[in-house]
């Protein structure tokens, strides 16, 4: 496979108004997406492209630039305004559009931004298509210019979020509602600031919301799934049954139980596997999908249920690709990207929160009780800033340190070093049944990485 120049593990991402997240690249990408879908369907001269966004200040610039590119190549743009990533994917499929685009940098600081693209069924594009789009962006002469009546147009579709709200609500078991529940929602001042509270309120819950006042610069700032401290305080203050935190683009979830304890994403996946098995949606021998970062304890728990567990590369797109190819209905990452393929083509924080509540009601137990049986191994993950990203097997000191850690774990744990696909980071993960040893080996590896490439 050719080396990627623009796309990372989740679209294109970087500092807004610096290459590659510039208006110029966004315009070229708008042209490329339109040209690609014209070329793959010669009978469709005017592809329909859905464009959603989160609440970053730079979204205005990139939204208009991308839309201009689509129009200049003869496509039709439908602008949704702020809408979670899973909402954009769903609306793209629901409206029978040719492609959908989400402008967001997910959980990153507001100064960053990104662009991720879906096909007409709401699925993230495979590597081969992203590489073709890169080729078009970097070689614009490959896209013949349009003139006169061949140019495209744009419109802003109001109230489109209603379609998404109905879709998410329908995923809750029809024998349940949220009447009498007290729920704290943290919407990260992001794309879900409006729709997520509406979902839970319309199902009957008493909702206490934070992170619903975006100003263009406060997305993910001390709120959201990566910063659940404020939501935890609200759960205790209001004696809520549960706290649900989503991230800036609404595709991941963190959950807090009624005692203020954060629930690990892997524990949630274990809980969901048990729920779907009990409801007959999963059967013995079916596969639940995780990644190389998934905790070994989750794998053992899934297998104890009579299910199989498969690990993909990191990134929900790779989980989804495997799920689609193998007819799996549940997959996810420790970060809270959890995919219920019968309801969504991407991770969905609001949907994940609803499914936790469904499990509480189905088993008639508190969240604390439900997740206790999913016993995870001690796991330490540390991010190291790196100057460059050489293949790790070419850095002798790092390779030797990794082998030494594996020798000490003696088959009772795992070591994984991987570069972030969106940031200049190396993630160091060590897990095993001995917490003291795991922490020591993680710290030792971090020191070696810092010395060699930090």
N, C-alpha and C positions, 0 to 999 in steps of 0.2 A: 504494500500500500504506500502511496506517495506520502511524503511528509506534509503534515498540516501547517498552513501558514496563518489561517484566520480562526478556524473553528477549534474549540477545546472540547472537553467532555460534555459540556452543556451549552452548545451554541458558541457565539462570539461574545467575549466579555473583556472589559478593561476600563481604564479611567475615561470618563466621558469627555469628549472633545480632544482626546489624544488618540493617535493611531493604535488599534484599528477602530476604536469607537468614535469615529468622526462622522459629520454629516455627509462628507464625500463618500465614505465607505458605505454608509447606510443607503444613500441614493443608488450607488452601484449595485448593492445587494438587492434593492427593490427591483432594479432592472433585471438582474440575474434570475431572481425567483420567477418573475413574470415570463421571461424568455424561456426558462426551463420548462414551465408548465405549458407554454404555447408549443414548444418543440415536442413534448411527450404526448400531446393531444392536439394534432394539427387541425381538428375540427373546432377547437376552442380558441378563437383569436383573441378573446378578451377574458382571461382568467379572473376569477373573483378571489381576492386576497383579504382575509380578515386580519385586522391589526389591533391588538390590545396592548395595554401597558400597565405599569405600576405607577407610583406617585412621585417618582424622582423628578426634580426640576429639569434634568436633561432629557426626559422623555418627550417634552414638547419638541425639542430640536430633532431628535432621532425619529419620532413619529412622522413629522412633516417631511423630513428628508427621505425616509423610506417610501412614504406615500408618493412623493414626487417621482421617485424612480419607477414605481409601478405604473403611474400615469404616463410617464414618458415612453414606456415600453408597450403601452396599449392595454394595460390591465385595469380592473375595477377594484378600488379600495373601499372597504367598509371599516370605519373606525369605531371601536366599541367604547373608548375611554378606559378608565381604570377597571380592570377585571382580572381575577386570579388566573394563573397559567392554566389550570384545569378547565376553567370557564372558557378561555380562548379556544382550547382544544375541542371542547364540547360544541361550542357555537360553530366552529369551522365545519364540523361534521353535520350538525343539525341543519345548517343553512346550505349544505351541499356546495360549499366553497371549494376552490382548488387547493388552497393552502391557508394556513394561519400563522401569524407571527406574534410573538410576545416580546415586548421591549421591557427588559428587567434584568437586574443583576442579583435577583433572588435575595439572599441574606446579607449581601455585601453592603458596605457603607454607601451613603447616597451619592458620593462623588463618582462611583463606578456605575456602569450600565452594561447592558448586554442585549443580544438579539437571539432568540431561538425560534426555530421554524418547524411547523407541523405540515404533514400532508393532508389531503382532503378528508381522511378518516380520523384526523386528530392524533396521529402517531408522529413521534419525532423522526426526522429524516435519518436514513442509514448513512454510514460513513461515505459510501460511494457517491451519494447525491450531494452531500456537503462538499466533497472534493470537487465535484463538477461545478458547484456554485462558486467555489474559490477560483477555479480556473476562469470562469466567466468574469468575476469581479476583477481579477488581475489582468485580464485580457479583454477589455471592453469592446475591442474591434470585432470580436466574435458575435456581438449582438447588433444586428442591423437596426439603425435608427428608424423611428416611426415619425410620420408627419401627417398633418391635416386631420382628416377624420379617423385616422388610425390611432390617435392618441387616446388615452384612457380618462377615467373620471373617478371622483371620490365622493363619499357621503358619510355622515356620522349617524350611526343607528342608535337612537335613544331607547332606554329601557331594555336593552338586550340582555342585561343581567338577570331579568326575570326567567328566561329560559334555563339559565344555569341553576338558579335557586330551586326551581321545580325538579330539575334532574337530581340534585343532591338530596333533597327531601325524600324523593322516591326511593333512595337507597336504604332508608331506615325501615326495618321490618314493619310491615303494615299493621301488626298487632300491637305496636307501641307508639306512644307519643311522649312528649317531655313535660307534660303537666305536673306541676308540683316540684320540679327540679330547679335548683339554683346553680347557675353556671357562670363562671368568669371566663370571658373571652378576651384574648390579647391579639389584636389584628395587626400589630407591628407598624401602624401608620402606613400600611402598604395597600396592595391591590385589593385586599379583602375587607377594607375598612367599612364599606357600606353593605356588601352582600352577606358577609359571614354572620353578623348579628341578626340580620333578617331571617336567615335560615333557621336559627335556633329559636327566635321569637315566634315565628310562624308555626313552629311545632309545639308551642305552649310553654317554653321554659321562661323562668325569670332570669334575665340576662344582665350581667354587670360587665360592661365593656371598657377596655382601655386600648390605647393604640388606635384610636379612630379619628384622630385630628391631624391628618397629614398637612404639611406646609411646604413640601418639596425637598426639605433638607433633613427631616426627622425620621425617615423610614429606617426601621431596625435600630433606632437609637435608644438603647436601654429598654427596649421592648421586643416582643416577638419570641419565636421559638428558641433563638440563641441567647436570649436575655430574659428568662422567665421569672426573675426575682420579684418584679413588680406584680405580676399575676399571682405569684405564690402568696404575697402579702394580702392581696385582695381575697383570695380563697379563704384565708384564715379570718380576715376581717368580716366577711359576709357569711362565714360558715357555709360555704358553697359545697355542693356535692362533687364538683370537678372543676378544674381549670384547663382550658384548651388554648394553646398558643400556636399561631401560624407564623410563617415567615413573610418576607416582603412581597413575594409573588404568590403566596398561598398554596404552595405545593408540598409543604412539609408541616408536621405537627409535633408539638411537645405537649405532654399531658401531666397534670398535677393532681394527686389524689386529695381527698378531703382533709388529710392531715398536713398537707403542704409538701409532700414528697414528690420529687420529679421521677417520672417513670421512664426507664430506658426504652429507646425505640425498639430494641431487640425483644424486650419483654412484651411490648405491644404486639409484635408480629407473632410471638408465641401464643398470646391470648387470642388473636384473630384466627389463628390456625385451629385452636380448640373450638372456637365459636362456629366456624364454618363446617368443621367436622361434625359437631353436635347437631347442626341444622341440616346436615345431609348435603351441603354444597360441596364439601370435600369428602372423599372416600379413601379407605386404606390403600396405600400405594401411590396416591397422588403426590405431586411435588410442590413444595413451597420454595420460592426462589429468594436468595439473599446475595450478598457479595463477598469478596475476599475479606472485607472488614467486619462481617457479621461475627458475633461472639460464638465461640465454640460451644458454650452452654446452650445457646439457642438451637444449634444444630442437633445436639444430643436430645433436647426436649422435643423437637419436631419428630425425630426418629422414634422417641418413646411413645408418640401418638400413633405410630404405624404409618407415618408419612415419610417421604424422601425430602432431602434438602440439597439444593444445587446452588453453587456459588458462581457468580459472574464477575466481570471486571466492575470496578466502582463506577457508579452512575446509573440513575434510574432508567436511562434509555437502554442500557444493556440488559437490565432486568426485564424491561418490557419486551425487548426483542426476543429474549429467550422464552418469556411467557407466551407470546404470540405464536412462536414456532412450535411450542410443546403443549399448547392448550392448558396452561396453568392459570389459576384464578387469583392467587395471592403471592405477592412478593414485596420486598422492601429493604430499606437500608437502616442502620442504626440511627442515622441523622433524622429519621422521621418521614422520609419519602416512602410512603406505603401505597401500593397499587392494588386495588380491587378491580380486576379487569372486566368484570361484568357490569361495572358502573362507570369506569373512567379509563382513559387511555394514558393517564399520567398519575403521579402522586397527587393527592388532594388532602390538604390539611383539614378542611371542614368535614369532608367525608370520613376521614380517619377519626375525628372527634366523635362524630355520630355513631360510628361502629363501636367505639369504646363504650358509649352509653348503652347501645344495644346489647353488648355482652353483659354489662352490669344488670340489665333488666332480665335478660334470658336466664342467667345463672342465679339471679336474685342474691347477688353478693356485692360487697363493696369492691372498688377497684384495688384497694390494698390487698384484699384476700385473693382476688383473681390472679394477680401477677406474682404472688409469693411462690407459686409452684414452678415458675420459670427461673431456674437458678443459673445465673451467668457466672462465668469465670472472671476473676480479677483481670482487668484489661487497662493498659495505660497507652494513651495516644498523645503524642506531642508533635506540634508543627514546628519545623525549623525553616527559617528564611534562608534561601539559597541564592547565590550569585548566578549560577547557571545550572543546567540539568543534564549532566553527562550520564550515559548509561551506567547504572550502579555497578554492574559487573566489571566495569573498567576502572573503578576506584578501589584499588587493592585493600586499603585500610578499612573501608566500609564493608567490603565483601568478607574480610577476615573477621571483623567484629560481629557481623551477622551470623556467621558460622559458629563462632564461639558462644553466642547467645543461644542458638539452637542446640548446641551440645549440652549446655547447662540445663536447659528445659527438659532434655532427655525424653522427648516424645510426649510430654505432658503439657504442651502449649504450642504457641505459634509466634513467629516473627514475620512482620511484613513492613517493608519500606516502599513507599510509592510517592511519586510526584503528584501534586495537585494539577488538575487539568485546566484550572482557571486562575491560579495565583502562583507566585514564585516561592512555593513551599515544598518541602519534603515531609511527608507524614510518616512518623515512626510509630508502629504499633507492636506491642508485645503483650501476650496474654498467656495465662497458665493457671495451674491450681495453687501456686505458691505466690501470694501477693507481694511479699517482701522481695523475692527473687525477681519477679516480673518488673517491679518498679526500678530495682537496681539495674537490671539489664537495659531497660528503656532509657534510663538516664545515661548509662555508659554509651549506648549507641548514639544518642543525641550529641554527646560531647565529641564523638568521632566525626559525625556529620558536620558539625559546626567547624571543626578544625579543617576538614578537607574541602568543603564546598560552601560553607556558610559565610 
